[in-house]
Amino acid sequence: MDYSWDFGSVLARFDMLALGLLNTVKIAVVSIVLGVVVGLLLAMLRLSPRKWFNVPALIFIEFYRNTPPIVHFFWFFYAFPVLLAVNLNPYVAAVLALSTQSGAFYAEVFRGGIVSIERGQWEGGRALGMTHAKLMRRVILPQAVARMVPPFIERSFELLKTTALASTLAYADLLYQAMMVNAETFRPLEVYTVIALMYLALLVTASQLGRMVEARLTAHH
C-alpha cells in the first residue's frame, strides 16, 4: 500500500491536542490525590479487627478490583445521578470513577506495606507505651512507605493510562481531542501516531519522576 504521510494538518491543530494533554494530567493528578485518601481510609478499615469495619471495606475493594473500569465510568455518569437527582459533568464523573477505583488498589498497596513490617517492631513500640496511632506514625509508616513506593507508582501509571476512558463521557482528554482532530483532518494514522508519542512522553516523564522519588526514599531509609 502506497500511503502518503502528512502530519501538517494534524500539527496545525496541535493546540487542541495540547489542551487534551493538559486535561489528562489534571484528571490524573486529582484522581491520584483523592485515590490516596480513599486508599488510606480503606486500608485502615481493612486492618481493623472489627468486622463491621473490615467486611464493608473488603467488599468495596473486591468489587472495584474485579469489575471493568469502564463500568465505573458509565455508572457514575449515567446511573449515579439518578440516585442523587443531579447531573454530573464528565469531569466530575470521571474523577469519581478513577479515584474510587484507584483507591481500592491503593488500599491493598498500603495494607501490604503496613503488614509487611516485622511483628517485633509492633511489640517493641507497645512495650515502650506507644499508642496505636503514635506507633503507626513514628515506627510503622516510615518503614512501610519505602516498600509501598514501587507498587504505588505502578498503580499510578495504570491510572494515568485509564484516564483515556474519560473520552467515552465526552471529557476533553487527549484521546477525545484526538478524535476531534481526526474528524476534522481525516488523518487517523497521523493523529493517533502523534497522541501515542504524547502519551509515551507523558508516561516516561512520570516514570523518571517516580524513580527519583523512589531513590530518595530508599537513600533516606
Steps between C-alpha positions, in 0.01 A plus 500: 500500500639837396398733782611861502560622854401859573534637853449862397125517554531319835780720632302806393246394764758413764343751738196270520722205588697707752174592673408131509838415653452769766153365582640147523764610750241697698260210535784259583653718774166570669400134481833384648470743793141398573587135440773518764250637753248226415774237505633600840151496648424158350835361615433612859154341487644177357752484785229547760417188705133603499301327227256787451803709387700225331232326294348807322852615408584154365179494290577845360855402408405169341218663301734754342782253446274255317287724277604682178594868546269613220201371701595741779516790255155424360354437845610834641401691186167333419376313811635692801318825404171309504556420868597858586260671260787717375704502181874440521718653232751270326793630705337432838371160392842398367678617817255305718549187290879526496550600863276228644649234275858607570415530870407132506839406353694749711334352809663164434834671436479682834372196688771280352771747599372529855458126566845431353664669800639239736292415805789591728471866393138507618577324826799725569292814452225373729759406760611864501144605577417644157138534398394331177488834316841607628651160422359516149624855439850472647600137448288309249416749223854641456624146432198394295507802266820390325346160432178657370663730244566254210146351490352845565682644198398204285135545598521872425627421149201275448270780613667740259433262210143436618423872470451434128162347589380848597465565127196268502325765712595777254759640742760694300801287590780419257317211332175697461686797353676262262162375378394861441818570302450181300142603417636825356807367319407140404861402577460221760850356457665833561264603780535182702874481436538849648292425809681169551824698515339753735382223734848346480666830592257548789553152642878509458509834683279360778722191517814710545335705775387179670853358490637820651251480786572131554878561501465780755285292732732200469804715579319661793411166654 
